[in-house]
């Protein structure tokens, strides 16, 4: 085991970069030596007695009447229902079903470094620390604040202050697992600052309580700088959100002795993140739809609060955010607001200023389009976030096209073909994965994440290429999995420009080197025809005479099904909410075996089995059954697999 770790570390240095590896080692040294235990000390309680600190307001709050018009009766009812749940002691973590809202119950919490080094145990539900961290992010405070601002009900500020004081008692500064991650600290800081302003008019917001909130905010900000080396070693959302928290604290606490330092560090690393963590295609460094949302939410927050004398978003950073907004709109489903469930999905929603569903990205898309593109989506309840961020509709804003020209699409369907040359570490093995959407339904879908830290088999196992809509070879993954969150040996891929032709609407090709080590090259061609059919052609080029088993996989909704199979063909019919559709697979060679699985169980045929096959997770900690169709071909030569999706004709179809 020790030799394996040494070998992994040896490979990681050139692939992750020596700076990232060295920074991580520096952080680990600080933990092992006790440096952080000695240097990150609880702040003095003296300022809370003098009341010398006050949180300055940073937002222009929207008119309640405008918000009510935007939400409508249904949206207002949904908001108040969720706020009432929180006031009663329950919270919808990750947008899922309500759970008891509680903080770490440890009677004698240890210093946060003890949990990080394993000398103290947190004992989280399901064995996953995120169930301790998520309630402590105080994301639910935004729901209480929105409901208070709209209704004026004192129930909501009373609940906030009660919960804030519960947290402070259970988690004194720097003690307990909720102080382990500086990112969690930073996100809680943002919620504190927003809540202080929104709840300020309440009779429950006494001077003593507001002073306590300000002192706690200062303690949160002071926790972050010392462990920035770890955030830098991750080169992801940790560094971005921690820098945003420092910058925000500097504006909200301008008289604090460390405010100038917080602003300096915040500005430096924010600019670094936005300019370097967004690539030339606009994709965020973590290759994830959910983390893309977190990044843009952070940018929108900063866009709203930034000080003109020390702007958080530079001109170059804004150019990258323009690209990132285009990336989002290119993958937004116009009917549902959904996005392909790409990459890691930990359920993060740091600006939950909307009554839309958790997986509806239109609130973000509307705000990003207005802030960074100067355009807009059609109006709807998803406008609420834009109102809170002071992003009003202006006459010069053009309407965003529902079907962007650079997207592979027909009139009622569209697809996203995944092909990336990685410059940062991927979290999922998904080269040449295809997402297919039809009339607001995610037909060919990404399995998502479910859990990061649960016991096997749910220890982040939905990352594998075996659960994505692509080709795998000999039941091997596309990359070397070197840890729960680490892939090495990133394969190259090439995505060609969209084509049009006289006999089809659009076509796109991509190729991958994922299995070049086995002497196999995979090219995928996706074509949508004038009659709305979709054809996915997988060409496998064998550069050696060795026999291989190639597996084509499709993850589909859990609908009523019928399956017919012959020697070289398979037809699966699915009963969608819009009628029966068909998925027909044909091969130039005989099928070795084919099977349909659901929730880890084989429904029919023969197939590779795993308890993680046949599941879909739309948000963290939630999984629902899905249909997993797997077709295998054994060959020593070239061959082709073709999948055709045919949809029923509907009255409004062109």
Secondary structure, 3 states (H helix, E strand, C coil): CHHHHHHHHHHHHHHHCHHHHHHHHHHHHHHHCCHHHHHCCCCCCHHHHHCCCCCCCCCCCCCHHHHHHHHHHHHHHHHHHHHHHHHCCEECHHHCCCEECCCCCCCCCCEHHHHHHCCCCCCCHHHCCHHHHHHHCCCHHHHHHHHHHHHCCHHHHHHHHHHHHHHHHHCCCCECHHHCCHHHHHHHHHHHHHHHHHCCCCCCCCHHHHHHHHHHHHHHHHHHHHHHHHHHHHCCHHHHHHHHHHHHHHHHCCCCCCHHHHHHHHHHHHHHHHHHCECCCCCECCCCHHHHHHHHHHHHHHHHHCECCECCCCHHHHHHHHHHHHHHHHCCCCCCCCCCCCCCCCCCCCCCCCCCCCCCCHHHHHHHHHHHHCEECCCCHHHHHHHHCCCCCCCCCEECCCCCCCCEECCCEEEEECCCCCCCCCCCCCCCCEEEEECCEEEECCCCCCCCCCCCCCCCCCCCHHHCCCEEECCECCCEEEECCEEECCCCEEECCCEEECCEEEEEEEEECCCHHHCEEEEEEEEECCCCCEEEEEEEEECCCCCEEEEEEEEECCCEEEEEECCCEEEEEEEECCEEEEEEEEECCCCCEEEEEECCEEEEECCCCCCCCCEECCCCCCCEECEEEEEEEEECCCEEEEEEEECCCCCCCC
